[in-house]
Amino acid sequence: MQTMQKRKKSELTPLEASVKDRIHNGDTSWLPDGRSSLLESEATSAETGMEMLHTSLQNIQVQHDQLKEELKEDLRRIREELNPGKSPR
């Protein structure tokens, strides 16, 4: 809005000129009543982001568990190679 306020009326679109006039006259009737599509879309984006984060964390946990099992198996195999014939711990 500051950019619009600095521009000459002849440089504004009809909608911008109308808004500029209303601001100048203190008319706030054009403002949304307690709602903002930007804030609503940001809230939706935040919810989507949280869902994506939750899914990512679940995937990381699954990968962690898989790697842990692979490491256990690798460690068992290495112990057998280093100590053939001994029973595993």
N, CA, C and O atoms as CSV, one atom per row, in Angstrom:
chain,resi,resn,atom,element,x,y,z
A,1,MET,N,N,0.814,-1.180,0.000
A,1,MET,CA,C,0.000,0.000,0.000
A,1,MET,C,C,0.863,1.252,0.000
A,1,MET,O,O,0.481,2.275,-0.567
A,2,GLN,N,N,2.022,1.171,0.632
A,2,GLN,CA,C,2.884,2.346,0.657
A,2,GLN,C,C,3.327,2.711,-0.754
A,2,GLN,O,O,3.387,3.888,-1.108
A,3,THR,N,N,3.636,1.701,-1.556
A,3,THR,CA,C,4.043,1.955,-2.937
A,3,THR,C,C,2.915,2.621,-3.694
A,3,THR,O,O,3.135,3.557,-4.464
A,4,MET,N,N,1.706,2.134,-3.472
A,4,MET,CA,C,0.540,2.695,-4.143
A,4,MET,C,C,0.326,4.142,-3.700
A,4,MET,O,O,-0.042,4.985,-4.518
A,5,GLN,N,N,0.550,4.439,-2.427
A,5,GLN,CA,C,0.348,5.796,-1.911
A,5,GLN,C,C,1.356,6.776,-2.516
A,5,GLN,O,O,1.047,7.958,-2.670
A,6,LYS,N,N,2.536,6.308,-2.853
A,6,LYS,CA,C,3.580,7.172,-3.400
A,6,LYS,C,C,3.370,7.471,-4.881
A,6,LYS,O,O,3.855,8.483,-5.387
A,7,ARG,N,N,2.641,6.586,-5.583
A,7,ARG,CA,C,2.458,6.771,-7.026
A,7,ARG,C,C,1.375,7.795,-7.308
A,7,ARG,O,O,0.463,7.998,-6.507
A,8,LYS,N,N,1.494,8.440,-8.468
A,8,LYS,CA,C,0.480,9.402,-8.902
A,8,LYS,C,C,-0.784,8.646,-9.283
A,8,LYS,O,O,-0.729,7.495,-9.717
A,9,LYS,N,N,-1.928,9.313,-9.114
A,9,LYS,CA,C,-3.208,8.677,-9.414
A,9,LYS,C,C,-3.265,8.231,-10.876
A,9,LYS,O,O,-3.894,7.221,-11.189
A,10,SER,N,N,-2.621,8.969,-11.763
A,10,SER,CA,C,-2.634,8.621,-13.184
A,10,SER,C,C,-1.850,7.342,-13.476
A,10,SER,O,O,-2.031,6.727,-14.527
A,11,GLU,N,N,-0.984,6.943,-12.551
A,11,GLU,CA,C,-0.185,5.732,-12.727
A,11,GLU,C,C,-0.871,4.490,-12.143
A,11,GLU,O,O,-0.363,3.378,-12.288
A,12,LEU,N,N,-2.016,4.674,-11.487
A,12,LEU,CA,C,-2.691,3.575,-10.815
A,12,LEU,C,C,-3.761,2.951,-11.686
A,12,LEU,O,O,-4.333,3.599,-12.563
A,13,THR,N,N,-4.020,1.679,-11.427
A,13,THR,CA,C,-5.158,1.026,-12.067
A,13,THR,C,C,-6.424,1.592,-11.422
A,13,THR,O,O,-6.345,2.188,-10.348
A,14,PRO,N,N,-7.579,1.419,-12.049
A,14,PRO,CA,C,-8.816,1.917,-11.435
A,14,PRO,C,C,-9.048,1.350,-10.023
A,14,PRO,O,O,-9.498,2.073,-9.134
A,15,LEU,N,N,-8.749,0.092,-9.824
A,15,LEU,CA,C,-8.922,-0.501,-8.497
A,15,LEU,C,C,-7.971,0.136,-7.491
A,15,LEU,O,O,-8.372,0.471,-6.376
A,16,GLU,N,N,-6.713,0.302,-7.884
A,16,GLU,CA,C,-5.737,0.936,-6.991
A,16,GLU,C,C,-6.144,2.364,-6.658
A,16,GLU,O,O,-6.016,2.799,-5.513
A,17,ALA,N,N,-6.633,3.094,-7.657
A,17,ALA,CA,C,-7.066,4.484,-7.432
A,17,ALA,C,C,-8.226,4.523,-6.440
A,17,ALA,O,O,-8.271,5.390,-5.567
A,18,SER,N,N,-9.157,3.589,-6.573
A,18,SER,CA,C,-10.294,3.527,-5.654
A,18,SER,C,C,-9.831,3.256,-4.232
A,18,SER,O,O,-10.289,3.903,-3.290
A,19,VAL,N,N,-8.926,2.304,-4.077
A,19,VAL,CA,C,-8.399,1.975,-2.752
A,19,VAL,C,C,-7.647,3.161,-2.175
A,19,VAL,O,O,-7.787,3.468,-0.991
A,20,LYS,N,N,-6.851,3.828,-2.999
A,20,LYS,CA,C,-6.095,4.993,-2.533
A,20,LYS,C,C,-7.042,6.079,-2.042
A,20,LYS,O,O,-6.801,6.681,-0.996
A,21,ASP,N,N,-8.116,6.337,-2.786
A,21,ASP,CA,C,-9.107,7.341,-2.376
A,21,ASP,C,C,-9.762,6.946,-1.055
A,21,ASP,O,O,-9.938,7.782,-0.169
A,22,ARG,N,N,-10.115,5.693,-0.930
A,22,ARG,CA,C,-10.778,5.234,0.294
A,22,ARG,C,C,-9.845,5.353,1.498
A,22,ARG,O,O,-10.276,5.746,2.582
A,23,ILE,N,N,-8.581,5.016,1.312
A,23,ILE,CA,C,-7.607,5.158,2.402
A,23,ILE,C,C,-7.502,6.630,2.789
A,23,ILE,O,O,-7.514,6.974,3.971
A,24,HIS,N,N,-7.400,7.486,1.788
A,24,HIS,CA,C,-7.281,8.927,2.026
A,24,HIS,C,C,-8.489,9.453,2.807
A,24,HIS,O,O,-8.343,10.331,3.657
A,25,ASN,N,N,-9.675,8.920,2.520
A,25,ASN,CA,C,-10.910,9.368,3.174
A,25,ASN,C,C,-11.208,8.613,4.476
A,25,ASN,O,O,-12.223,8.863,5.126
A,26,GLY,N,N,-10.327,7.699,4.845
A,26,GLY,CA,C,-10.523,6.953,6.082
A,26,GLY,C,C,-11.599,5.880,5.983
A,26,GLY,O,O,-12.077,5.387,7.004
A,27,ASP,N,N,-11.978,5.520,4.777
A,27,ASP,CA,C,-13.013,4.512,4.537
A,27,ASP,C,C,-12.377,3.120,4.582
A,27,ASP,O,O,-11.524,2.793,3.757
A,28,THR,N,N,-12.792,2.319,5.535
A,28,THR,CA,C,-12.251,0.962,5.651
A,28,THR,C,C,-13.277,-0.093,5.253
A,28,THR,O,O,-13.069,-1.281,5.499
A,29,SER,N,N,-14.374,0.325,4.645
A,29,SER,CA,C,-15.423,-0.627,4.282
A,29,SER,C,C,-14.955,-1.648,3.249
A,29,SER,O,O,-15.549,-2.720,3.129
A,30,TRP,N,N,-13.918,-1.335,2.516
A,30,TRP,CA,C,-13.405,-2.240,1.491
A,30,TRP,C,C,-12.531,-3.346,2.083
A,30,TRP,O,O,-12.234,-4.333,1.411
A,31,LEU,N,N,-12.119,-3.176,3.350
A,31,LEU,CA,C,-11.282,-4.191,3.999
A,31,LEU,C,C,-12.124,-5.399,4.382
A,31,LEU,O,O,-13.283,-5.241,4.767
A,32,PRO,N,N,-11.562,-6.613,4.285
A,32,PRO,CA,C,-12.315,-7.801,4.694
A,32,PRO,C,C,-12.623,-7.744,6.185
A,32,PRO,O,O,-11.821,-7.246,6.975
A,33,ASP,N,N,-13.772,-8.249,6.559
A,33,ASP,CA,C,-14.217,-8.208,7.941
A,33,ASP,C,C,-13.707,-9.425,8.710
A,33,ASP,O,O,-14.355,-10.471,8.742
A,34,GLY,N,N,-12.544,-9.273,9.323
A,34,GLY,CA,C,-12.001,-10.334,10.159
A,34,GLY,C,C,-11.435,-11.526,9.410
A,34,GLY,O,O,-11.115,-12.541,10.029
A,35,ARG,N,N,-11.304,-11.431,8.104
A,35,ARG,CA,C,-10.774,-12.540,7.318
A,35,ARG,C,C,-9.684,-12.027,6.398
A,35,ARG,O,O,-9.675,-10.866,5.991
A,36,SER,N,N,-8.791,-12.904,6.091
A,36,SER,CA,C,-7.720,-12.576,5.161
A,36,SER,C,C,-7.376,-13.821,4.362
A,36,SER,O,O,-6.987,-14.844,4.926
A,37,SER,N,N,-7.520,-13.730,3.057
A,37,SER,CA,C,-7.199,-14.896,2.226
A,37,SER,C,C,-5.716,-15.242,2.354
A,37,SER,O,O,-5.342,-16.414,2.292
A,38,LEU,N,N,-4.872,-14.224,2.533
A,38,LEU,CA,C,-3.443,-14.484,2.708
A,38,LEU,C,C,-3.199,-15.266,3.996
A,38,LEU,O,O,-2.474,-16.260,4.001
A,39,LEU,N,N,-3.821,-14.799,5.102
A,39,LEU,CA,C,-3.633,-15.509,6.364
A,39,LEU,C,C,-4.240,-16.901,6.315
A,39,LEU,O,O,-3.671,-17.849,6.856
A,40,GLU,N,N,-5.396,-17.027,5.666
A,40,GLU,CA,C,-6.017,-18.341,5.546
A,40,GLU,C,C,-5.157,-19.279,4.721
A,40,GLU,O,O,-5.025,-20.458,5.051
A,41,SER,N,N,-4.563,-18.759,3.636
A,41,SER,CA,C,-3.702,-19.614,2.815
A,41,SER,C,C,-2.418,-19.956,3.562
A,41,SER,O,O,-1.880,-21.053,3.408
A,42,GLU,N,N,-1.919,-19.004,4.384
A,42,GLU,CA,C,-0.733,-19.290,5.182
A,42,GLU,C,C,-1.035,-20.362,6.226
A,42,GLU,O,O,-0.198,-21.224,6.493
A,43,ALA,N,N,-2.231,-20.311,6.817
A,43,ALA,CA,C,-2.614,-21.318,7.801
A,43,ALA,C,C,-2.708,-22.685,7.135
A,43,ALA,O,O,-2.253,-23.685,7.690
A,44,THR,N,N,-3.297,-22.724,5.944
A,44,THR,CA,C,-3.393,-23.976,5.201
A,44,THR,C,C,-2.002,-24.480,4.852
A,44,THR,O,O,-1.723,-25.675,4.959
A,45,SER,N,N,-1.129,-23.566,4.434
A,45,SER,CA,C,0.246,-23.946,4.106
A,45,SER,C,C,0.971,-24.483,5.338
A,45,SER,O,O,1.737,-25.442,5.248
A,46,ALA,N,N,0.725,-23.860,6.482
A,46,ALA,CA,C,1.361,-24.315,7.721
A,46,ALA,C,C,0.875,-25.713,8.082
A,46,ALA,O,O,1.667,-26.563,8.489
A,47,GLU,N,N,-0.439,-25.955,7.931
A,47,GLU,CA,C,-0.970,-27.284,8.222
A,47,GLU,C,C,-0.370,-28.317,7.278
A,47,GLU,O,O,0.022,-29.404,7.702
A,48,THR,N,N,-0.301,-27.972,6.000
A,48,THR,CA,C,0.287,-28.877,5.015
A,48,THR,C,C,1.756,-29.122,5.345
A,48,THR,O,O,2.241,-30.249,5.250
A,49,GLY,N,N,2.453,-28.070,5.730
A,49,GLY,CA,C,3.857,-28.199,6.105
A,49,GLY,C,C,4.042,-29.107,7.305
A,49,GLY,O,O,4.975,-29.909,7.347
A,50,MET,N,N,3.144,-28.978,8.291
A,50,MET,CA,C,3.232,-29.840,9.472
A,50,MET,C,C,2.961,-31.296,9.101
A,50,MET,O,O,3.616,-32.202,9.614
A,51,GLU,N,N,1.994,-31.520,8.206
A,51,GLU,CA,C,1.716,-32.883,7.763
A,51,GLU,C,C,2.921,-33.466,7.038
A,51,GLU,O,O,3.276,-34.627,7.241
A,52,MET,N,N,3.548,-32.654,6.189
A,52,MET,CA,C,4.725,-33.117,5.455
A,52,MET,C,C,5.869,-33.411,6.424
A,52,MET,O,O,6.589,-34.397,6.266
A,53,LEU,N,N,6.030,-32.551,7.423
A,53,LEU,CA,C,7.081,-32.761,8.418
A,53,LEU,C,C,6.832,-34.050,9.195
A,53,LEU,O,O,7.759,-34.822,9.439
A,54,HIS,N,N,5.583,-34.280,9.580
A,54,HIS,CA,C,5.232,-35.497,10.307
A,54,HIS,C,C,5.549,-36.737,9.463
A,54,HIS,O,O,6.126,-37.702,9.965
A,55,THR,N,N,5.172,-36.708,8.184
A,55,THR,CA,C,5.449,-37.824,7.280
A,55,THR,C,C,6.950,-38.035,7.133
A,55,THR,O,O,7.426,-39.170,7.134
A,56,SER,N,N,7.693,-36.941,7.006
A,56,SER,CA,C,9.152,-37.040,6.883
A,56,SER,C,C,9.763,-37.669,8.131
A,56,SER,O,O,10.654,-38.513,8.039
A,57,LEU,N,N,9.280,-37.254,9.285
A,57,LEU,CA,C,9.805,-37.823,10.529
A,57,LEU,C,C,9.500,-39.315,10.631
A,57,LEU,O,O,10.331,-40.095,11.096
A,58,GLN,N,N,8.306,-39.706,10.194
A,58,GLN,CA,C,7.976,-41.134,10.193
A,58,GLN,C,C,8.910,-41.893,9.250
A,58,GLN,O,O,9.386,-42.978,9.587
A,59,ASN,N,N,9.170,-41.327,8.075
A,59,ASN,CA,C,10.077,-41.973,7.118
A,59,ASN,C,C,11.488,-42.085,7.683
A,59,ASN,O,O,12.161,-43.098,7.493
A,60,ILE,N,N,11.929,-41.053,8.371
A,60,ILE,CA,C,13.262,-41.076,8.980
A,60,ILE,C,C,13.325,-42.167,10.046
A,60,ILE,O,O,14.329,-42.870,10.157
A,61,GLN,N,N,12.258,-42.310,10.827
A,61,GLN,CA,C,12.235,-43.348,11.861
A,61,GLN,C,C,12.324,-44.737,11.237
A,61,GLN,O,O,13.044,-45.599,11.741
A,62,VAL,N,N,11.599,-44.957,10.149
A,62,VAL,CA,C,11.644,-46.248,9.460
A,62,VAL,C,C,13.053,-46.504,8.934
A,62,VAL,O,O,13.579,-47.606,9.083
A,63,GLN,N,N,13.663,-45.496,8.323
A,63,GLN,CA,C,15.023,-45.649,7.808
A,63,GLN,C,C,16.002,-45.924,8.949
A,63,GLN,O,O,16.904,-46.752,8.817
A,64,HIS,N,N,15.819,-45.226,10.066
A,64,HIS,CA,C,16.672,-45.437,11.240
A,64,HIS,C,C,16.582,-46.887,11.709
A,64,HIS,O,O,17.594,-47.538,11.967
A,65,ASP,N,N,15.344,-47.377,11.814
A,65,ASP,CA,C,15.149,-48.753,12.273
A,65,ASP,C,C,15.781,-49.754,11.303
A,65,ASP,O,O,16.380,-50.743,11.726
A,66,GLN,N,N,15.644,-49.491,10.002
A,66,GLN,CA,C,16.238,-50.384,9.004
A,66,GLN,C,C,17.759,-50.369,9.103
A,66,GLN,O,O,18.395,-51.423,9.068
A,67,LEU,N,N,18.340,-49.189,9.225
A,67,LEU,CA,C,19.799,-49.085,9.351
A,67,LEU,C,C,20.298,-49.760,10.623
A,67,LEU,O,O,21.341,-50.414,10.619
A,68,LYS,N,N,19.556,-49.601,11.699
A,68,LYS,CA,C,19.938,-50.241,12.963
A,68,LYS,C,C,19.982,-51.757,12.807
A,68,LYS,O,O,20.919,-52.403,13.275
A,69,GLU,N,N,18.981,-52.322,12.156
A,69,GLU,CA,C,18.954,-53.766,11.931
A,69,GLU,C,C,20.091,-54.197,11.010
A,69,GLU,O,O,20.712,-55.236,11.236
A,70,GLU,N,N,20.367,-53.408,9.975
A,70,GLU,CA,C,21.474,-53.731,9.073
A,70,GLU,C,C,22.803,-53.695,9.818
A,70,GLU,O,O,23.652,-54.564,9.620
A,71,LEU,N,N,22.985,-52.694,10.672
A,71,LEU,CA,C,24.222,-52.596,11.449
A,71,LEU,C,C,24.368,-53.763,12.418
A,71,LEU,O,O,25.465,-54.294,12.592
A,72,LYS,N,N,23.271,-54.163,13.045
A,72,LYS,CA,C,23.319,-55.327,13.939
A,72,LYS,C,C,23.755,-56.567,13.174
A,72,LYS,O,O,24.586,-57.340,13.648
A,73,GLU,N,N,23.185,-56.750,11.981
A,73,GLU,CA,C,23.540,-57.911,11.158
A,73,GLU,C,C,25.005,-57.834,10.721
A,73,GLU,O,O,25.714,-58.840,10.739
A,74,ASP,N,N,25.455,-56.640,10.329
A,74,ASP,CA,C,26.861,-56.469,9.940
A,74,ASP,C,C,27.783,-56.778,11.112
A,74,ASP,O,O,28.802,-57.448,10.944
A,75,LEU,N,N,27.428,-56.294,12.292
A,75,LEU,CA,C,28.241,-56.537,13.476
A,75,LEU,C,C,28.286,-58.035,13.804
A,75,LEU,O,O,29.348,-58.557,14.143
A,76,ARG,N,N,27.158,-58.722,13.707
A,76,ARG,CA,C,27.107,-60.165,13.948
A,76,ARG,C,C,28.016,-60.900,12.969
A,76,ARG,O,O,28.770,-61.793,13.356
A,77,ARG,N,N,27.934,-60.508,11.673
A,77,ARG,CA,C,28.748,-61.142,10.645
A,77,ARG,C,C,30.242,-60.889,10.891
A,77,ARG,O,O,31.053,-61.801,10.728
A,78,ILE,N,N,30.612,-59.675,11.278
A,78,ILE,CA,C,32.022,-59.342,11.550
A,78,ILE,C,C,32.528,-60.130,12.745
A,78,ILE,O,O,33.653,-60.630,12.723
A,79,ARG,N,N,31.717,-60.249,13.789
A,79,ARG,CA,C,32.124,-61.024,14.958
A,79,ARG,C,C,32.375,-62.484,14.585
A,79,ARG,O,O,33.325,-63.108,15.057
A,80,GLU,N,N,31.501,-63.012,13.728
A,80,GLU,CA,C,31.681,-64.406,13.294
A,80,GLU,C,C,32.971,-64.561,12.503
A,80,GLU,O,O,33.679,-65.558,12.654
A,81,GLU,N,N,33.283,-63.573,11.654
A,81,GLU,CA,C,34.515,-63.640,10.867
A,81,GLU,C,C,35.744,-63.537,11.754
A,81,GLU,O,O,36.746,-64.209,11.506
A,82,LEU,N,N,35.678,-62.692,12.799
A,82,LEU,CA,C,36.822,-62.512,13.708
A,82,LEU,C,C,36.983,-63.668,14.681
A,82,LEU,O,O,38.096,-63.981,15.102
A,83,ASN,N,N,35.891,-64.291,15.033
A,83,ASN,CA,C,35.913,-65.382,16.019
A,83,ASN,C,C,35.125,-66.569,15.480
A,83,ASN,O,O,34.040,-66.864,15.980
A,84,PRO,N,N,35.652,-67.253,14.473
A,84,PRO,CA,C,34.889,-68.384,13.927
A,84,PRO,C,C,34.675,-69.459,14.976
A,84,PRO,O,O,35.577,-69.768,15.755
A,85,GLY,N,N,33.479,-70.027,14.994
A,85,GLY,CA,C,33.182,-71.125,15.892
A,85,GLY,C,C,32.672,-70.694,17.266
A,85,GLY,O,O,32.163,-71.532,18.010
A,86,LYS,N,N,32.789,-69.417,17.627
A,86,LYS,CA,C,32.268,-68.966,18.914
A,86,LYS,C,C,30.803,-68.605,18.774
A,86,LYS,O,O,30.364,-68.146,17.720
A,87,SER,N,N,30.058,-68.811,19.831
A,87,SER,CA,C,28.614,-68.487,19.786
A,87,SER,C,C,28.417,-66.966,19.898
A,87,SER,O,O,29.173,-66.278,20.585
A,88,PRO,N,N,27.399,-66.466,19.219
A,88,PRO,CA,C,27.146,-65.013,19.275
A,88,PRO,C,C,26.663,-64.587,20.648
A,88,PRO,O,O,26.092,-65.383,21.394
A,89,ARG,N,N,26.896,-63.330,20.974
A,89,ARG,CA,C,26.455,-62.787,22.269
A,89,ARG,C,C,24.996,-62.511,22.273
A,89,ARG,O,O,24.457,-62.052,23.279
